[in-house]
Amino acid sequence: MLSRRSVRIKIMQLLYALNRDENLDISEVNKLYKSSIEQSYELFLFNIYAIVGICKLAVQDGEKRKKKHIPKEIDQAFTPKLYENELLQAVLNDEKLQKKFKKHDFESKVNSEYLAKIYEEFSKSEVYEKFILADSKKEDYVELYLDLYRLCRSNEFFNEMLEDNYYNWIDDKSLVIGSFKKYIKSQPADAGFYEEFYPDKETTKVFGEMLLKETNKKDKTLTDEIGPVIKNWDQERVAILDMILLKMAVTEMLNCETIPVKVTINEYVEVSKKYSTPKSKEFINGVLDKLYKNLEEKELIKKEGRGLTN
């Protein structure tokens, strides 16, 4: 579920916190890193829980429509099939998943009023009305859930609920969205299918923990390596995040034999665009290019496979 880029961002943030907080040590940062991985997975599960909660409101909606004195065509045709269908029931009948929901106490984290507002908005949409009036196949249900999720992502109440409970919603949003879409498109699935989306160890442990540990451990060595390259810059005025990104990138070049240098440089340039200063991308790109050439001359860059240093 988590990409290397998302792991890089988490580590960048943690190294920044370590740099700024003198009471924080590396053992605590390691714990925070592992916790952040779990937090991302929990966020994915919470998105599933929230969408199911919105769909469940179709049952109440159906009861209200039955009581109307002058029902419209849509009221007469209405059934709570948004909730009562094979796809959603597969989610509801996944006992392990339901236990996960309880373990994380999602019931206390969800805002029922917000879910009701979201359902009300969605129930008035043309796409929902067409869905109610038509005979629906699996692909129709999948498409409708994706439409509902699309509305949620642009809804202020949904985003507020996510941000209130998960500080990492903004950073992990694109990855969670991608995982949610794959999860819904695969329904109905076998019980426990949600576990397929747990962050893999290759990305979070082998790559992530190494990057965090080595960048912190070799901080002085990395500073000495970077220093001469930015001699025309006032090191005190170089953005703290830029220095952290440079150190992480060098660590990655030296330790990740299967990641091409060009990929490493591009990744840190992209991260700097979003998290650092407007001028950081050019600075990061230029400095890393020089650092790579220096490291290659010293024969410190070792890559597996043809073309990995290009």
C-alpha positions in Angstrom: 0.0 0.0 0.0 2.8 2.5 0.9 5.2 3.6 -1.9 8.8 4.4 -1.4 8.0 8.1 -1.9 5.5 8.0 1.0 8.1 6.3 3.1 10.7 9.0 2.1 8.2 11.7 3.2 7.6 10.0 6.6 11.3 9.7 7.2 12.0 13.3 6.1 9.4 14.5 8.6 10.8 12.4 11.4 14.4 13.6 10.8 13.1 17.1 10.8 11.4 16.6 14.1 14.7 15.0 15.4 16.6 18.0 14.3 14.3 20.5 15.9 13.4 18.8 19.2 16.4 18.3 21.4 14.4 16.0 23.7 13.7 13.6 20.9 16.2 10.7 20.4 16.5 8.2 17.6 14.9 5.3 19.5 11.8 7.3 19.9 11.9 8.3 16.2 12.1 4.6 15.3 9.0 4.0 17.3 7.3 6.9 15.7 8.2 5.6 12.2 6.7 2.2 12.9 3.6 3.8 14.4 3.2 6.0 11.3 3.2 2.9 9.1 0.4 1.4 11.2 -1.4 4.7 11.1 -1.4 4.7 7.3 -3.0 1.2 7.2 -5.5 2.2 9.8 -6.4 5.2 7.7 -7.2 2.9 4.8 -9.4 0.8 7.0 -11.2 3.8 8.4 -12.1 4.9 4.8 -13.7 1.6 4.3 -15.6 1.9 7.6 -16.8 5.4 6.7 -18.1 4.5 3.3 -20.0 1.5 4.7 -21.5 3.8 7.3 -22.7 6.2 4.6 -24.2 3.3 2.6 -26.0 2.0 5.7 -28.0 5.2 5.9 -29.9 4.0 2.7 -31.9 1.8 5.1 -33.1 4.8 7.1 -33.7 6.6 3.9 -36.0 3.8 2.6 -38.1 3.9 5.8 -38.6 7.7 5.5 -39.6 7.5 1.8 -42.2 4.8 2.7 -43.9 7.3 5.1 -44.3 10.1 2.5 -47.9 11.1 1.9 -47.2 12.0 -1.7 -44.3 9.9 -2.8 -42.5 10.6 -6.1 -41.5 7.9 -8.5 -38.1 7.6 -7.0 -39.6 7.2 -3.5 -41.8 4.4 -4.7 -39.0 2.6 -6.5 -36.5 3.1 -3.8 -34.8 0.1 -2.1 -31.7 0.3 0.2 -29.7 -1.6 -2.4 -26.8 0.7 -1.8 -26.3 -1.2 1.4 -28.1 -4.5 0.8 -26.1 -6.1 -1.9 -23.5 -8.8 -2.4 -20.5 -6.5 -2.6 -21.1 -4.6 0.6 -22.3 -7.7 2.5 -19.0 -9.3 1.7 -17.4 -6.5 3.6 -19.9 -6.7 6.5 -19.5 -10.5 6.7 -15.7 -10.3 6.9 -15.4 -11.1 10.7 -11.6 -10.3 10.8 -12.2 -6.9 9.2 -15.1 -6.2 11.6 -12.8 -7.0 14.6 -10.2 -4.6 13.1 -12.9 -1.9 13.1 -13.6 -2.5 16.8 -10.0 -2.8 17.7 -9.4 0.7 16.3 -12.6 2.0 17.9 -13.8 3.5 14.6 -17.3 3.9 16.0 -16.0 6.7 18.3 -14.0 8.3 15.5 -16.7 8.6 12.9 -19.0 11.6 12.9 -22.5 10.4 12.4 -23.8 13.9 11.5 -21.2 14.3 8.9 -22.0 10.9 7.4 -25.7 11.9 7.3 -24.9 15.1 5.5 -22.8 13.3 2.9 -25.5 10.7 2.3 -28.1 13.4 1.9 -26.0 15.2 -0.7 -25.3 11.9 -2.6 -29.0 10.8 -2.4 -29.9 14.0 -4.4 -27.4 13.2 -7.2 -28.5 12.2 -10.6 -26.2 9.2 -10.6 -27.8 7.8 -7.5 -31.3 8.3 -8.8 -30.4 6.5 -12.0 -28.9 3.7 -9.9 -32.1 3.3 -7.9 -34.4 3.2 -10.9 -32.2 0.7 -12.9 -31.4 -3.0 -12.6 -27.9 -3.1 -11.4 -25.0 -5.5 -12.1 -21.7 -5.8 -10.2 -20.0 -3.2 -12.2 -22.8 -0.7 -11.6 -22.4 -1.1 -7.8 -18.6 -0.7 -8.1 -19.0 2.4 -10.2 -21.5 3.9 -7.8 -19.2 3.3 -4.8 -16.4 5.0 -6.6 -18.8 7.9 -7.4 -19.7 8.1 -3.7 -16.0 8.0 -2.7 -15.2 10.7 -5.2 -17.9 12.9 -3.6 -16.5 12.2 -0.2 -13.0 13.3 -1.1 -14.2 16.7 -2.2 -16.6 17.0 0.8 -15.5 19.3 3.6 -17.2 17.2 6.2 -15.5 14.0 5.1 -12.1 15.7 5.0 -12.6 17.3 8.3 -13.5 14.0 9.9 -10.4 12.4 8.4 -8.0 15.2 9.4 -9.4 15.3 12.9 -8.5 11.6 13.4 -5.5 11.2 11.2 -2.7 13.7 10.9 -1.4 11.8 7.9 -4.5 12.0 5.8 -3.1 14.8 3.5 0.2 13.0 3.0 -1.2 9.5 2.5 -4.4 10.6 0.7 -3.4 9.5 -2.9 -2.2 6.1 -1.7 -5.3 5.4 0.4 -7.5 6.4 -2.5 -5.7 4.0 -4.8 -5.9 1.2 -2.3 -9.6 1.8 -1.6 -10.4 1.7 -5.3 -8.6 -1.6 -5.7 -10.4 -3.0 -2.6 -13.8 -2.0 -3.9 -13.2 -3.3 -7.4 -12.2 -6.7 -6.0 -15.4 -7.2 -4.0 -17.0 -9.6 -3.2 -13.7 -11.1 -2.0 -12.6 -13.7 0.4 -12.5 -12.8 4.1 -9.3 -11.2 5.1 -8.7 -9.7 1.6 -8.1 -6.3 3.2 -4.8 -7.7 4.6 -3.4 -7.6 1.0 -3.1 -3.8 1.5 -0.9 -4.0 4.5 2.4 -2.1 3.8 5.0 -4.5 2.6 8.2 -5.1 4.6 10.5 -4.6 1.6 9.3 -0.9 1.4 8.8 -0.1 5.0 11.4 -2.2 6.8 14.2 -3.1 4.4 14.2 0.3 2.6 12.5 2.6 5.2 14.2 1.6 8.4 17.6 1.5 6.6 17.1 5.0 5.3 16.1 6.4 8.7 18.9 4.6 10.6 21.8 5.3 8.1 20.9 8.9 7.5 20.9 9.6 11.2 23.9 7.5 12.0 26.1 9.0 9.2 24.9 12.6 9.8 28.4 14.1 10.2 29.8 12.1 7.4 27.0 13.2 5.1 27.4 16.8 6.2 31.1 16.6 5.3 30.3 15.1 1.9 27.7 17.7 1.1 29.6 20.7 2.5 32.2 21.2 -0.3 29.4 21.0 -3.0 27.5 23.8 -1.4 30.5 25.9 -0.5 29.1 28.8 -2.4 26.0 28.7 -0.3 25.7 29.8 3.3 25.0 26.5 5.0 23.2 28.3 7.8 20.8 29.7 5.3 20.2 26.4 3.4 16.7 25.2 4.3 16.8 22.5 7.0 14.5 20.3 5.0 16.8 20.7 1.9 19.8 19.5 3.9 17.8 16.5 5.3 16.6 15.6 1.8 20.2 15.8 0.5 21.5 13.5 3.2 18.6 11.1 2.6 19.3 11.0 -1.1 23.0 10.4 -0.6 22.2 7.6 1.8 19.9 6.1 -0.8 22.5 6.3 -3.5 25.1 4.6 -1.3 22.9 1.8 0.1 20.1 1.0 -2.3 21.8 -1.0 -5.0 18.6 -1.7 -7.0 17.3 1.9 -7.2 18.8 3.9 -10.2 20.5 7.1 -9.2 18.3 9.1 -11.6 15.2 7.8 -9.9 16.6 8.8 -6.5 17.4 12.3 -7.6 14.0 12.7 -9.3 12.2 11.5 -6.2 13.9 14.0 -3.8 13.3 16.8 -6.3 9.6 15.9 -6.4 9.4 15.8 -2.6 11.1 19.2 -2.3 8.5 20.7 -4.6 5.8 19.9 -2.2 7.5 20.3 1.2 10.3 22.8 0.9 10.9 26.2 -0.6 10.0 27.4 -4.2 13.7 27.4 -5.1 14.5 24.0 -3.5 13.8 21.8 -6.6 16.6 23.5 -8.6 19.0 23.5 -5.6 18.3 19.8 -4.8 18.6 18.7 -8.4 21.9 20.6 -9.0 23.6 19.6 -5.7 22.6 15.9 -6.0 23.9 15.8 -9.6 27.3 17.0 -8.4 27.3 14.7 -5.3 26.5 11.7 -7.6 29.5 12.6 -9.8 31.8 12.9 -6.8 30.6 9.6 -5.3 31.0 7.9 -8.6 34.6 9.2 -9.0 35.3 7.7 -5.5 33.8 4.4 -6.7 31.3 4.5 -3.8 28.2 4.0 -6.0 27.5 0.4 -6.5 24.3 -0.6 -8.4 23.0 -4.0 -9.4 21.9 -4.4 -13.1 22.7 -2.5 -16.2 21.9 1.2 -16.4 21.1 1.7 -12.7 23.4 4.6 -12.4 21.8 6.5 -15.3 
